[in-house]
Structures are given as C-alpha cells and as structure tokens.
Amino acid sequence: MSLSIIIPIRNEEENIENITKKISKLSIDLELCFIDDFSQDRSFEKVLEVQKEFEFVKVIKNRKKGLGSAIDTGLDNVKKQFTCIMMCDESDSISDLQKYYDIILSKDCDAVFGSRFYKESIVNNYPVKKLVLNRIFNFIVSILFLNKFNDYTNAFKIYKTSSLKNLKPIVSESFNVFLEIPLKVISRKMKYETTSISWMGRKTGVSKFKIKELQSKYLFTLLYCLIEKILIKK
C-alpha cells in the first residue's frame, strides 16, 4: 500500500524541512509532493535541498496561482494508491496522518474526514474570531447538506487517489477548495469515514488565510456544491 501527500506551499521556507522530517518517520511507501504556489522566498530552493536527503520528496511549480490550482496540479502528479492533503504549517499531527492511513486501509472507503471539533479532538491556539465563524459556517453546511459531519472546511483529509481524481474539475481558487472536495464526496454518495484529529496552530511563518477576502469564495463554493447536489438527485 502507498501514500501520496500533497502540500501546497507559498513562502513556507521555514517549515519545509521540519514537516518533511516528521513525515519521513512514517513506515509507509511515500511520495511527498510540494506544490510551489508562486513563492517569493526560497521555498522552491529549500525543497530541492531537502530532496537531496529524502528521495521521496518532489517539488512541482503550480500552473496558476491559487490553492485550488495547486491541489489540481498535485492531483495530476500523484502516483500512489491514497492521497492526503496537508498544509505546510505543521498544525496537523503526523500521528493523525498514520491514523487516517490505517482507517482508509481497513475500511476500504473513498475518504476519511477528520474533525477538529469532536469531543476527543485537541485544538490549541485557534484564533477566536476565526473559530466562531468556522463553527457557524460549518453548522450551516451541515443543515443544507443534511449531514452530521462538522468540519468540512479543514484541509487535512485523506482520499483514495482514484476517487479524488474523479472529483475533477476543481473549480475553487483558494481555501474554499477544502470545502468543495468533501462536499463533492458527500453529494456523489462516496463512502467515507470520520474521526477526531488534533490541531496545534502555526508556530512559524505567516498564515495566508484572510477571512474578509474569502467570505464570497466560500459562499460561491457552497452554492456550486448545492446546485451539483440537486442536479445529481435529478
């Protein structure tokens, strides 16, 4: 069994080596695909340096600026049986990645969705304003899609690679891509499991998530996925 990990990067020079070392401790046949989303620092060069030590690492230049395009570019290049999408800020737990992998293997499902907001989850340093808006928005999504999952917008999830590629084309341009993908899985009645995960918050670098800039994008994606859900029913 094997795993591809897609990590989009934009100005993440400080985090690349650390996250690679953490991932390298997994006893899994891996490929780690950094997708350089038009970085203005030495992120691309840093991956090339790390690549000399870790053969499972590769770096690909994004075709068009934006997280949605970065994920799409990654999907065109991954080769392993399963694919996990992670951010480079080290906010996600490598032990949760191993848990994802174990679940998707044992349950033979199309995806495993982790929630940072189950009783067993541990969350540290989550900005209060962002947390409140997150909970409200995810609650609305749950109602509209008649679904009990509660963390659609989290990037960190794992998929069967063939199933993930079947969700293309990716229409979202930014962080809203992480809403689009799970909603497509749900609307198309793919098999998925859920589990608790932890989130620790960024320690170095600068977050690219801007609430004001993303509100309309999330609403667009929600509307798009609702229309798709209705059309699929017909």
NORGIBEL-V520126 format. One record per residue. RES is the residue in three letters. PSI is psi in whole degrees, -180 to 180 (999 if undefined). NEAR is the number of other C-alpha atoms within 10 Angstrom. Layout:
RES/PSI/NEAR
RES/PSI/NEAR
This chain:
MET/155/10
SER/159/13
LEU/129/22
SER/140/27
ILE/120/23
ILE/122/25
ILE/106/24
PRO/139/27
ILE/136/25
ARG/110/24
ASN/53/21
GLU/30/24
GLU/-38/20
GLU/-21/16
ASN/-15/19
ILE/-47/21
GLU/-43/16
ASN/-46/14
ILE/-33/18
THR/-44/20
LYS/-40/13
LYS/-45/13
ILE/-33/18
SER/-17/17
LYS/-9/9
LEU/139/13
SER/64/8
ILE/147/14
ASP/108/12
LEU/153/21
GLU/131/21
LEU/113/23
CYS/104/22
PHE/127/27
ILE/108/28
ASP/109/25
ASP/66/23
PHE/49/18
SER/148/17
GLN/1/12
ASP/-153/13
ARG/29/14
SER/-48/23
PHE/-47/24
GLU/-35/12
LYS/-41/17
VAL/-40/23
LEU/-36/15
GLU/-45/12
VAL/-33/17
GLN/-29/17
LYS/-29/10
GLU/-33/10
PHE/108/16
GLU/-20/11
PHE/-1/15
VAL/137/19
LYS/157/16
VAL/137/22
ILE/136/17
LYS/132/18
ASN/146/22
ARG/-38/14
LYS/135/14
LYS/132/16
GLY/149/19
LEU/-39/23
GLY/-46/21
SER/-37/22
ALA/-43/27
ILE/-42/23
ASP/-43/23
THR/-42/20
GLY/-42/25
LEU/-30/19
ASP/-10/9
ASN/-13/14
VAL/148/19
LYS/-12/16
LYS/173/17
GLN/-36/14
PHE/154/24
THR/129/29
CYS/139/23
ILE/127/20
MET/160/20
MET/164/17
CYS/-2/25
ASP/4/22
GLU/21/20
SER/-20/19
ASP/151/21
SER/133/17
ILE/-31/17
SER/-33/14
ASP/-34/18
LEU/-42/22
GLN/-40/14
LYS/-45/17
TYR/-49/25
TYR/-43/22
ASP/-39/11
ILE/-47/19
ILE/-28/19
LEU/-47/14
SER/-31/8
LYS/-11/13
ASP/56/12
CYS/173/16
ASP/-25/21
ALA/158/29
VAL/122/24
PHE/123/22
GLY/142/27
SER/135/24
ARG/1/19
PHE/30/18
TYR/166/16
LYS/-34/9
GLU/-10/12
SER/153/14
ILE/124/14
VAL/128/14
ASN/144/11
ASN/35/11
TYR/122/13
PRO/133/9
VAL/-48/9
LYS/-44/9
LYS/-39/12
LEU/-46/11
VAL/-48/11
LEU/-37/12
ASN/-49/16
ARG/-40/14
ILE/-48/10
PHE/-45/17
ASN/-33/17
PHE/-42/17
ILE/-43/13
VAL/-43/22
SER/-41/15
ILE/-47/10
LEU/-33/11
PHE/6/16
LEU/51/9
ASN/141/12
LYS/-8/10
PHE/152/19
ASN/17/22
ASP/55/23
TYR/-37/23
THR/-4/21
ASN/134/19
ALA/-35/21
PHE/98/25
LYS/166/23
ILE/147/26
TYR/154/26
LYS/129/21
THR/-44/20
SER/-38/15
SER/-40/17
LEU/-41/20
LYS/-28/16
ASN/-11/10
LEU/-9/14
LYS/152/12
PRO/148/8
ILE/122/14
VAL/-22/15
SER/145/23
GLU/-21/18
SER/-147/20
PHE/-19/20
ASN/-12/24
VAL/-29/26
PHE/-10/22
LEU/-42/21
GLU/-47/23
ILE/-53/22
PRO/-34/26
LEU/-34/24
LYS/-40/20
VAL/-45/19
ILE/-47/16
SER/-35/17
ARG/9/14
LYS/38/12
MET/158/13
LYS/128/14
TYR/157/19
GLU/160/16
THR/155/17
THR/161/18
SER/144/17
ILE/169/25
SER/162/21
TRP/127/20
MET/-14/15
GLY/149/16
ARG/136/17
LYS/-30/11
THR/157/12
GLY/-178/13
VAL/132/11
SER/142/12
LYS/-4/10
PHE/119/11
LYS/109/10
ILE/-49/12
LYS/-38/8
GLU/-20/10
LEU/-10/14
GLN/-50/11
SER/-33/12
LYS/-42/17
TYR/-39/22
LEU/-39/13
PHE/-48/15
THR/-41/21
LEU/-45/20
LEU/-44/12
TYR/-46/16
CYS/-32/21
LEU/-43/18
ILE/-43/11
GLU/-42/16
LYS/-43/18
ILE/-43/10
LEU/-37/10
ILE/-39/11
LYS/-34/8
LYS/999/6
